[in-house]
Amino acid sequence: MKIAVIGSNMVDLITYIDQMPKEGETIEAPEFEIGCGGKGANQAVAAAKLGANVMMLTKVGDDLFGQNTINNFKNIGIDTQYVKVINNVSSGVAPIFVDKNSQNRILIIKGANNYLLPQDIIDAKDSLSQCNLIILQLEVPLETVYAAIDFAVTHGIEVILNPAPAIKNLDISYACKCDFFIPNETELEILTNISINSEEAIYKAGKLLLDKGLKNLIITLGHQGSIWMTKDKIHHIDPIKVNAIDTSGAGDAFIGCFASEYIKNHDIIKALNKASAYSAASVTRKGTQRSYLDSIQFNEFLSSLSLGE
Protein backbone atom coordinates (compact mmCIF):
# COMPACT_ATOMS: atom_id res chain seq x y z
CA MET A 1 0.00 0.00 0.00
CA LYS A 2 1.40 3.39 -0.99
CA ILE A 3 0.50 6.99 -0.22
CA ALA A 4 1.30 9.95 -2.49
CA VAL A 5 1.43 13.39 -0.93
CA ILE A 6 1.15 16.14 -3.52
CA GLY A 7 1.78 19.48 -1.91
CA SER A 8 3.98 21.91 -0.10
CA ASN A 9 7.16 21.97 1.87
CA MET A 10 8.37 24.83 4.03
CA VAL A 11 11.28 25.65 6.26
CA ASP A 12 9.82 26.52 9.66
CA LEU A 13 11.39 29.52 11.37
CA ILE A 14 9.99 29.13 14.87
CA THR A 15 10.16 31.90 17.46
CA TYR A 16 8.89 31.18 20.96
CA ILE A 17 7.50 34.39 22.45
CA ASP A 18 6.13 35.65 25.75
CA GLN A 19 4.02 38.21 23.91
CA MET A 20 3.58 39.59 20.41
CA PRO A 21 5.30 42.97 19.88
CA LYS A 22 3.09 45.97 19.27
CA GLU A 23 3.43 48.08 16.14
CA GLY A 24 6.91 49.62 16.09
CA GLU A 25 8.00 47.69 19.18
CA THR A 26 11.07 45.47 19.49
CA ILE A 27 11.10 42.87 22.25
CA GLU A 28 13.34 39.96 23.10
CA ALA A 29 12.10 36.42 22.49
CA PRO A 30 13.46 33.55 24.61
CA GLU A 31 14.02 30.90 21.93
CA PHE A 32 14.31 30.27 18.16
CA GLU A 33 14.50 27.09 16.10
CA ILE A 34 14.66 26.10 12.43
CA GLY A 35 12.87 22.97 11.26
CA CYS A 36 11.38 21.27 8.22
CA GLY A 37 7.69 21.91 7.72
CA GLY A 38 4.96 22.74 5.22
CA LYS A 39 1.56 21.08 5.31
CA GLY A 40 2.29 18.56 2.58
CA ALA A 41 5.71 17.64 3.89
CA ASN A 42 4.42 17.40 7.46
CA GLN A 43 1.67 14.99 6.46
CA ALA A 44 4.09 12.90 4.42
CA VAL A 45 6.59 12.74 7.29
CA ALA A 46 3.94 11.79 9.85
CA ALA A 47 2.68 8.94 7.66
CA ALA A 48 6.22 7.75 6.86
CA LYS A 49 7.33 7.83 10.49
CA LEU A 50 4.41 5.51 11.26
CA GLY A 51 5.63 3.04 8.66
CA ALA A 52 3.62 4.01 5.58
CA ASN A 53 5.16 3.77 2.11
CA VAL A 54 5.12 7.43 1.02
CA MET A 55 6.12 9.31 -2.13
CA MET A 56 6.25 13.11 -2.23
CA LEU A 57 5.54 15.47 -5.12
CA THR A 58 6.81 18.96 -4.34
CA LYS A 59 9.22 21.69 -5.45
CA VAL A 60 12.11 23.25 -3.53
CA GLY A 61 14.30 26.25 -4.28
CA ASP A 62 17.99 26.21 -5.15
CA ASP A 63 18.87 27.92 -1.87
CA LEU A 64 20.44 26.45 1.26
CA PHE A 65 17.05 25.14 2.44
CA GLY A 66 16.21 23.08 -0.68
CA GLN A 67 18.74 20.26 -0.38
CA ASN A 68 18.17 20.12 3.36
CA THR A 69 14.48 19.43 2.71
CA ILE A 70 15.29 16.67 0.22
CA ASN A 71 17.77 15.08 2.63
CA ASN A 72 15.19 15.22 5.39
CA PHE A 73 12.69 13.32 3.23
CA LYS A 74 15.30 10.71 2.34
CA ASN A 75 16.37 10.22 5.94
CA ILE A 76 12.77 9.44 6.89
CA GLY A 77 12.38 7.00 4.00
CA ILE A 78 10.16 9.07 1.71
CA ASP A 79 10.42 8.53 -2.05
CA THR A 80 11.90 11.80 -3.43
CA GLN A 81 11.93 10.93 -7.12
CA TYR A 82 9.46 13.75 -7.78
CA VAL A 83 10.89 16.37 -5.44
CA LYS A 84 12.31 18.84 -7.95
CA VAL A 85 14.57 21.89 -7.57
CA ILE A 86 13.55 25.20 -9.16
CA ASN A 87 16.48 27.46 -10.05
CA ASN A 88 16.63 31.09 -8.97
CA VAL A 89 13.64 30.68 -6.65
CA SER A 90 13.56 30.51 -2.87
CA SER A 91 12.27 27.52 -1.02
CA GLY A 92 9.04 27.99 0.89
CA VAL A 93 9.45 29.39 4.38
CA ALA A 94 7.07 29.70 7.32
CA PRO A 95 7.83 32.13 10.16
CA ILE A 96 5.97 30.73 13.19
CA PHE A 97 5.35 32.50 16.48
CA VAL A 98 4.43 30.32 19.46
CA ASP A 99 3.17 32.07 22.59
CA LYS A 100 3.37 30.97 26.22
CA ASN A 101 -0.11 29.41 25.94
CA SER A 102 1.22 27.10 23.16
CA GLN A 103 -0.90 28.81 20.52
CA ASN A 104 0.73 29.67 17.20
CA ARG A 105 0.55 32.32 14.49
CA ILE A 106 2.02 31.43 11.11
CA LEU A 107 3.00 33.31 7.95
CA ILE A 108 3.89 31.42 4.79
CA ILE A 109 5.98 32.43 1.80
CA LYS A 110 5.28 29.78 -0.83
CA GLY A 111 8.39 30.27 -2.97
CA ALA A 112 9.07 27.15 -5.08
CA ASN A 113 5.75 25.65 -4.01
CA ASN A 114 4.10 27.96 -6.54
CA TYR A 115 5.91 26.02 -9.29
CA LEU A 116 4.21 22.67 -8.58
CA LEU A 117 2.03 22.52 -11.69
CA PRO A 118 -0.47 20.15 -13.38
CA GLN A 119 2.31 18.99 -15.71
CA ASP A 120 4.05 17.52 -12.66
CA ILE A 121 1.04 15.23 -12.15
CA ILE A 122 1.41 14.04 -15.75
CA ASP A 123 5.16 13.56 -15.35
CA ALA A 124 4.59 11.35 -12.29
CA LYS A 125 1.62 9.44 -13.70
CA ASP A 126 3.26 6.02 -13.79
CA SER A 127 4.21 6.14 -10.11
CA LEU A 128 1.04 7.91 -9.01
CA SER A 129 -1.17 5.31 -10.67
CA GLN A 130 0.37 2.68 -8.36
CA CYS A 131 -0.69 4.55 -5.21
CA ASN A 132 -3.67 3.67 -3.05
CA LEU A 133 -4.23 7.10 -1.54
CA ILE A 134 -3.40 10.70 -2.47
CA ILE A 135 -3.21 13.50 0.11
CA LEU A 136 -3.66 17.13 -0.96
CA GLN A 137 -3.63 20.57 0.68
CA LEU A 138 -3.91 24.15 -0.61
CA GLU A 139 -0.37 25.55 -0.27
CA VAL A 140 0.27 24.86 -3.98
CA PRO A 141 -1.60 26.21 -7.04
CA LEU A 142 -5.28 25.28 -7.12
CA GLU A 143 -5.08 24.03 -10.69
CA THR A 144 -2.53 21.44 -9.54
CA VAL A 145 -4.83 20.29 -6.75
CA TYR A 146 -7.70 19.97 -9.22
CA ALA A 147 -5.51 18.08 -11.70
CA ALA A 148 -4.48 15.66 -8.96
CA ILE A 149 -8.11 15.06 -7.99
CA ASP A 150 -9.09 14.39 -11.59
CA PHE A 151 -6.15 12.00 -11.94
CA ALA A 152 -7.17 10.14 -8.80
CA VAL A 153 -10.79 9.82 -9.91
CA THR A 154 -9.72 8.53 -13.34
CA HIS A 155 -7.46 5.91 -11.76
CA GLY A 156 -9.73 4.91 -8.88
CA ILE A 157 -7.42 6.26 -6.17
CA GLU A 158 -8.87 7.52 -2.90
CA VAL A 159 -8.20 11.16 -1.98
CA ILE A 160 -7.88 13.16 1.22
CA LEU A 161 -8.21 16.92 0.72
CA ASN A 162 -7.12 19.15 3.57
CA PRO A 163 -8.40 22.65 2.62
CA ALA A 164 -5.57 24.48 4.34
CA PRO A 165 -5.00 27.31 4.20
CA ALA A 166 -8.69 27.79 3.42
CA ILE A 167 -9.65 29.90 0.42
CA LYS A 168 -13.15 31.08 -0.36
CA ASN A 169 -12.85 30.33 -4.08
CA LEU A 170 -12.22 26.60 -3.57
CA ASP A 171 -14.43 24.75 -6.06
CA ILE A 172 -16.52 22.55 -3.78
CA SER A 173 -17.41 20.32 -6.74
CA TYR A 174 -13.78 19.14 -6.67
CA ALA A 175 -13.94 18.59 -2.92
CA CYS A 176 -16.97 16.40 -3.53
CA LYS A 177 -14.88 14.14 -5.77
CA CYS A 178 -12.60 13.42 -2.80
CA ASP A 179 -13.20 10.63 -0.32
CA PHE A 180 -12.31 12.71 2.74
CA PHE A 181 -12.49 16.46 3.29
CA ILE A 182 -10.65 17.47 6.48
CA PRO A 183 -10.82 21.14 7.57
CA ASN A 184 -10.33 22.55 11.04
CA GLU A 185 -12.97 24.85 12.57
CA THR A 186 -11.34 28.03 11.21
CA GLU A 187 -11.20 26.61 7.69
CA LEU A 188 -14.80 25.41 8.00
CA GLU A 189 -15.87 28.94 8.92
CA ILE A 190 -14.05 30.49 5.95
CA LEU A 191 -15.47 27.95 3.50
CA THR A 192 -19.08 28.25 4.68
CA ASN A 193 -19.19 31.85 5.97
CA ILE A 194 -20.83 30.51 9.12
CA SER A 195 -19.44 31.68 12.47
CA ILE A 196 -18.22 28.56 14.25
CA ASN A 197 -19.01 29.50 17.83
CA SER A 198 -20.95 26.44 18.99
CA GLU A 199 -21.50 22.75 18.32
CA GLU A 200 -24.76 23.65 16.61
CA ALA A 201 -22.88 25.98 14.25
CA ILE A 202 -20.42 23.20 13.41
CA TYR A 203 -23.29 20.90 12.46
CA LYS A 204 -24.94 23.64 10.41
CA ALA A 205 -21.74 24.38 8.49
CA GLY A 206 -21.02 20.68 8.04
CA LYS A 207 -24.51 20.01 6.72
CA LEU A 208 -24.14 22.87 4.26
CA LEU A 209 -21.08 21.19 2.74
CA LEU A 210 -22.51 17.68 2.88
CA ASP A 211 -25.64 18.87 1.08
CA LYS A 212 -23.35 19.95 -1.77
CA GLY A 213 -22.15 16.38 -2.16
CA LEU A 214 -19.21 15.78 0.20
CA LYS A 215 -18.74 12.10 1.07
CA ASN A 216 -16.91 12.24 4.39
CA LEU A 217 -16.36 15.45 6.33
CA ILE A 218 -13.88 15.28 9.22
CA ILE A 219 -13.62 18.49 11.26
CA THR A 220 -10.61 18.77 13.54
CA LEU A 221 -11.24 20.82 16.67
CA GLY A 222 -7.90 20.88 18.46
CA HIS A 223 -8.27 20.18 22.18
CA GLN A 224 -11.98 19.46 21.61
CA GLY A 225 -11.31 16.40 19.46
CA SER A 226 -12.84 15.91 16.04
CA ILE A 227 -16.16 15.19 14.34
CA TRP A 228 -16.80 12.83 11.43
CA MET A 229 -19.94 13.72 9.50
CA THR A 230 -21.68 12.06 6.58
CA LYS A 231 -25.20 12.60 5.27
CA ASP A 232 -26.37 9.76 7.50
CA LYS A 233 -24.40 10.07 10.73
CA ILE A 234 -22.30 12.14 13.09
CA HIS A 235 -19.52 10.59 15.14
CA HIS A 236 -17.50 12.41 17.82
CA ILE A 237 -13.87 11.53 18.49
CA ASP A 238 -12.93 12.50 22.02
CA PRO A 239 -9.77 14.54 22.57
CA ILE A 240 -6.74 13.12 24.36
CA LYS A 241 -5.85 15.24 27.39
CA VAL A 242 -2.18 16.22 27.38
CA ASN A 243 0.01 19.08 28.53
CA ALA A 244 0.42 21.08 25.31
CA ILE A 245 3.77 22.77 24.68
CA ASP A 246 3.57 23.61 20.95
CA THR A 247 0.53 23.06 18.71
CA SER A 248 2.41 23.71 15.44
CA GLY A 249 1.76 20.92 12.93
CA ALA A 250 -0.81 19.11 15.06
CA GLY A 251 -3.41 19.12 12.27
CA ASP A 252 -0.88 17.69 9.83
CA ALA A 253 0.06 15.00 12.36
CA PHE A 254 -3.63 14.08 12.55
CA ILE A 255 -3.96 13.75 8.78
CA GLY A 256 -0.71 11.84 8.30
CA CYS A 257 -1.63 9.36 10.99
CA PHE A 258 -5.21 9.02 9.76
CA ALA A 259 -3.95 8.24 6.25
CA SER A 260 -1.37 5.69 7.39
CA GLU A 261 -3.95 3.88 9.54
CA TYR A 262 -6.86 4.12 7.09
CA ILE A 263 -5.10 2.42 4.18
CA LYS A 264 -4.39 -0.63 6.35
CA ASN A 265 -8.00 -1.79 6.60
CA HIS A 266 -10.28 1.17 5.82
CA ASP A 267 -11.49 1.32 9.43
CA ILE A 268 -12.38 5.01 9.71
CA ILE A 269 -13.19 5.05 13.43
CA LYS A 270 -9.98 3.27 14.38
CA ALA A 271 -7.97 5.60 12.14
CA LEU A 272 -9.63 8.65 13.68
CA ASN A 273 -8.93 7.49 17.22
CA LYS A 274 -5.29 6.83 16.36
CA ALA A 275 -5.03 10.22 14.61
CA SER A 276 -6.46 11.98 17.66
CA ALA A 277 -3.86 10.33 19.87
CA TYR A 278 -1.01 11.01 17.45
CA SER A 279 -1.81 14.71 17.14
CA ALA A 280 -2.13 14.95 20.92
CA ALA A 281 1.30 13.39 21.33
CA SER A 282 2.77 15.89 18.86
CA VAL A 283 1.74 18.95 20.90
CA THR A 284 3.67 17.68 23.92
CA ARG A 285 6.94 18.33 22.06
CA LYS A 286 8.37 21.43 20.38
CA GLY A 287 8.51 21.86 16.61
CA THR A 288 6.51 20.40 13.77
CA GLN A 289 8.01 17.33 12.10
CA ARG A 290 10.48 16.72 14.90
CA SER A 291 7.55 16.48 17.31
CA TYR A 292 6.13 13.49 15.41
CA LEU A 293 6.61 10.08 17.01
CA ASP A 294 7.82 7.07 15.07
CA SER A 295 5.79 3.85 15.22
CA ILE A 296 7.65 2.45 18.25
CA GLN A 297 7.29 5.68 20.22
CA PHE A 298 3.64 5.97 19.22
CA ASN A 299 2.82 2.44 20.33
CA GLU A 300 4.38 3.25 23.69
CA PHE A 301 2.26 6.40 23.89
CA LEU A 302 -0.87 4.42 22.97
CA SER A 303 -0.09 1.83 25.62
CA SER A 304 0.06 4.58 28.19
CA LEU A 305 -3.45 5.58 27.09
CA SER A 306 -4.71 1.97 26.77
CA LEU A 307 -5.39 2.61 23.08
CA GLY A 308 -2.78 0.24 21.67
CA GLU A 309 -3.36 -2.69 19.37
GUMIMI-185231 format. One line per field, with one value per residue (C-alpha): residue number from 1; y, x, z. Coordinates in steps of 0.1 Angstrom, whole numbers, plus 5000, padded with zeros to 4 digits. Each point is the difference from the previous one (the first is absolute). Layout:
REM GUMIMI-185231
i: c(NUM; ...) $
y: c(Y; ...) $
x: c(X; ...) $
z: c(Z; ...) $
This chain:
REM GUMIMI-185231
i: c(1; 2; 3; 4; 5; 6; 7; 8; 9; 10; 11; 12; 13; 14; 15; 16; 17; 18; 19; 20; 21; 22; 23; 24; 25; 26; 27; 28; 29; 30; 31; 32; 33; 34; 35; 36; 37; 38; 39; 40; 41; 42; 43; 44; 45; 46; 47; 48; 49; 50; 51; 52; 53; 54; 55; 56; 57; 58; 59; 60; 61; 62; 63; 64; 65; 66; 67; 68; 69; 70; 71; 72; 73; 74; 75; 76; 77; 78; 79; 80; 81; 82; 83; 84; 85; 86; 87; 88; 89; 90; 91; 92; 93; 94; 95; 96; 97; 98; 99; 100; 101; 102; 103; 104; 105; 106; 107; 108; 109; 110; 111; 112; 113; 114; 115; 116; 117; 118; 119; 120; 121; 122; 123; 124; 125; 126; 127; 128; 129; 130; 131; 132; 133; 134; 135; 136; 137; 138; 139; 140; 141; 142; 143; 144; 145; 146; 147; 148; 149; 150; 151; 152; 153; 154; 155; 156; 157; 158; 159; 160; 161; 162; 163; 164; 165; 166; 167; 168; 169; 170; 171; 172; 173; 174; 175; 176; 177; 178; 179; 180; 181; 182; 183; 184; 185; 186; 187; 188; 189; 190; 191; 192; 193; 194; 195; 196; 197; 198; 199; 200; 201; 202; 203; 204; 205; 206; 207; 208; 209; 210; 211; 212; 213; 214; 215; 216; 217; 218; 219; 220; 221; 222; 223; 224; 225; 226; 227; 228; 229; 230; 231; 232; 233; 234; 235; 236; 237; 238; 239; 240; 241; 242; 243; 244; 245; 246; 247; 248; 249; 250; 251; 252; 253; 254; 255; 256; 257; 258; 259; 260; 261; 262; 263; 264; 265; 266; 267; 268; 269; 270; 271; 272; 273; 274; 275; 276; 277; 278; 279; 280; 281; 282; 283; 284; 285; 286; 287; 288; 289; 290; 291; 292; 293; 294; 295; 296; 297; 298; 299; 300; 301; 302; 303; 304; 305; 306; 307; 308; 309) $
y: c(5000; 5034; 5036; 5030; 5034; 5027; 5034; 5024; 5001; 5028; 5009; 5008; 5030; 4996; 5028; 4993; 5032; 5013; 5025; 5014; 5034; 5030; 5021; 5015; 4981; 4978; 4974; 4971; 4964; 4971; 4974; 4994; 4968; 4990; 4969; 4983; 5006; 5008; 4984; 4975; 4990; 4998; 4976; 4979; 4998; 4991; 4971; 4989; 5000; 4977; 4975; 5010; 4998; 5036; 5019; 5038; 5024; 5035; 5027; 5015; 5031; 4999; 5017; 4986; 4986; 4980; 4972; 4998; 4993; 4973; 4984; 5001; 4981; 4974; 4995; 4992; 4976; 5021; 4994; 5033; 4991; 5029; 5026; 5024; 5031; 5033; 5023; 5036; 4996; 4998; 4970; 5005; 5014; 5003; 5024; 4986; 5018; 4978; 5018; 4989; 4984; 4977; 5017; 5009; 5026; 4991; 5019; 4981; 5010; 4974; 5005; 4969; 4984; 5024; 4980; 4967; 4998; 4977; 4988; 4985; 4977; 4988; 4996; 4977; 4981; 4966; 5001; 5018; 4974; 4974; 5019; 4991; 5034; 5036; 5028; 5036; 5035; 5035; 5014; 4994; 5013; 4991; 4987; 4974; 4989; 4997; 4981; 4976; 4994; 4993; 4976; 4981; 4997; 4987; 4974; 4990; 5014; 5012; 5037; 5020; 5037; 5023; 5035; 5018; 5028; 5005; 5021; 5012; 4992; 4963; 4982; 4977; 4978; 4988; 4995; 4978; 4977; 4993; 4972; 5021; 5038; 5010; 5036; 5015; 5022; 5032; 4986; 4988; 5035; 5016; 4974; 5004; 5036; 4986; 5012; 4969; 5009; 4969; 4964; 5009; 5023; 4972; 4977; 5027; 5008; 4963; 4993; 5029; 4983; 4965; 5012; 5011; 4964; 4994; 4963; 5001; 5033; 4998; 5032; 5003; 5020; 5001; 4993; 4993; 4969; 4995; 4993; 4976; 5009; 4984; 5005; 4972; 5003; 5020; 4985; 5018; 4991; 5010; 5020; 4986; 5021; 5010; 5029; 5020; 5017; 5008; 4995; 5006; 4972; 4982; 5000; 4986; 4973; 4991; 4996; 4981; 4976; 4996; 4992; 4975; 4982; 5002; 4983; 4970; 4988; 5030; 5001; 5037; 5000; 4983; 5023; 5031; 4988; 4993; 5034; 5018; 4983; 5007; 5037; 5002; 4985; 5025; 5030; 4988; 5006; 5031; 5005; 4985; 4969; 4994; 4998; 4970; 4966; 4970; 4967; 4986; 5033; 5003; 4964; 5008; 5032; 4980; 4974; 5028; 5010; 4964; 5006; 4976; 4971) $
x: c(5000; 5014; 4991; 5008; 5001; 4998; 5006; 5022; 5032; 5012; 5029; 4985; 5016; 4986; 5002; 4987; 4986; 4986; 4979; 4996; 5017; 4978; 5003; 5035; 5011; 5031; 5000; 5022; 4988; 5014; 5005; 5003; 5002; 5002; 4982; 4985; 4963; 4973; 4966; 5007; 5034; 4987; 4973; 5024; 5025; 4973; 4988; 5035; 5011; 4971; 5012; 4980; 5016; 4999; 5010; 5002; 4992; 5013; 5024; 5029; 5022; 5037; 5009; 5015; 4967; 4991; 5025; 4995; 4963; 5008; 5025; 4974; 4975; 5026; 5011; 4964; 4996; 4978; 5002; 5015; 5000; 4976; 5014; 5014; 5023; 4989; 5030; 5001; 4970; 5000; 4987; 4967; 5004; 4977; 5007; 4982; 4994; 4990; 4988; 5002; 4965; 5013; 4979; 5016; 4999; 5014; 5010; 5009; 5021; 4993; 5031; 5007; 4967; 4983; 5018; 4983; 4978; 4975; 5028; 5017; 4970; 5004; 5038; 4994; 4970; 5017; 5009; 4968; 4978; 5016; 4989; 4970; 4995; 5008; 5002; 4995; 5001; 4997; 5035; 5007; 4981; 4963; 5002; 5026; 4977; 4971; 5022; 5010; 4964; 4990; 5030; 4989; 4964; 5011; 5022; 4978; 5023; 4985; 5007; 5003; 4997; 5011; 4987; 5028; 5006; 4963; 4991; 4965; 5003; 5006; 4978; 4979; 4991; 5036; 4999; 4969; 5021; 5023; 4994; 5009; 4998; 5019; 4998; 5005; 4973; 5017; 5001; 4964; 4989; 5019; 4985; 4964; 4999; 4984; 5014; 5012; 4992; 4980; 4995; 4967; 5019; 5025; 4971; 4984; 5032; 5007; 4965; 5004; 5030; 4986; 4969; 5022; 5013; 5029; 5005; 5018; 5005; 5025; 5003; 5030; 4994; 5033; 4996; 4963; 5007; 4985; 4966; 4994; 4969; 4982; 4965; 4988; 5020; 5021; 5028; 5020; 5036; 5010; 5031; 5031; 5009; 5036; 5022; 5004; 5034; 4998; 4969; 5019; 4994; 4974; 4974; 5025; 5010; 4963; 4996; 5033; 4991; 4964; 5013; 5025; 4974; 4971; 5018; 5007; 4964; 4977; 4988; 4991; 4992; 5032; 5020; 4984; 5007; 5036; 5003; 4985; 5026; 5029; 4992; 4997; 5034; 5015; 4989; 5020; 5032; 5015; 5001; 4980; 5015; 5025; 4971; 4985; 5005; 5012; 4980; 5018; 4997; 4963; 4992; 5016; 4979; 4968; 5008; 5002; 4965; 4987; 4993; 5026; 4994) $
z: c(5000; 4990; 5008; 4977; 5016; 4974; 5016; 5018; 5020; 5021; 5023; 5034; 5017; 5035; 5026; 5035; 5015; 5033; 4981; 4965; 4995; 4994; 4968; 5000; 5031; 5003; 5028; 5008; 4994; 5021; 4973; 4963; 4979; 4963; 4989; 4969; 4995; 4975; 5001; 4973; 5013; 5036; 4990; 4979; 5029; 5026; 4978; 4992; 5036; 5008; 4974; 4969; 4965; 4989; 4969; 4999; 4971; 5008; 4988; 5020; 4992; 4991; 5033; 5032; 5011; 4969; 5003; 5038; 4993; 4975; 5024; 5028; 4978; 4991; 5036; 5010; 4971; 4977; 4962; 4987; 4963; 4993; 5024; 4974; 5004; 4984; 4991; 5011; 5023; 5038; 5019; 5019; 5035; 5029; 5029; 5030; 5033; 5030; 5031; 5036; 4997; 4973; 4973; 4967; 4973; 4966; 4969; 4968; 4970; 4974; 4978; 4979; 5011; 4975; 4972; 5007; 4969; 4983; 4977; 5030; 5005; 4965; 5004; 5030; 4986; 4999; 5037; 5011; 4983; 5023; 5032; 5022; 5015; 4990; 5026; 4989; 5017; 4987; 5003; 4963; 4970; 4999; 4964; 5012; 5027; 4976; 4975; 5027; 5010; 4964; 4997; 5031; 4989; 4966; 5015; 5029; 5027; 5033; 5009; 5032; 4995; 5029; 4990; 5017; 4999; 4992; 4970; 4992; 4963; 5005; 4975; 5023; 4971; 5000; 5038; 4994; 4977; 5030; 5025; 5030; 5006; 5032; 5011; 5034; 5016; 4986; 4965; 5003; 5009; 4970; 4976; 5012; 5013; 5031; 5034; 5017; 5036; 5012; 4993; 4983; 4976; 4992; 4991; 4979; 4981; 4995; 4987; 4976; 4984; 5002; 4982; 4971; 4996; 5024; 5009; 5033; 5019; 5029; 5021; 5022; 5032; 5018; 5037; 4994; 4979; 4965; 4983; 4971; 4981; 4971; 4987; 5022; 5032; 5024; 5020; 5027; 5007; 5035; 5006; 5018; 5030; 5000; 5011; 4968; 4994; 4963; 4977; 4967; 4975; 5022; 4972; 4975; 5026; 5002; 4962; 4995; 5027; 4988; 4965; 5011; 5021; 4976; 4971; 5021; 5003; 4992; 5036; 5003; 5037; 5010; 4977; 5016; 5035; 4992; 4982; 5031; 5022; 4976; 4996; 5038; 5004; 4976; 5020; 5030; 4982; 4983; 4962; 4972; 4983; 5028; 5024; 4981; 5016; 4981; 5001; 5031; 5019; 4990; 5011; 5034; 5002; 4991; 5026; 5026; 4989; 4997; 4963; 4986; 4977) $
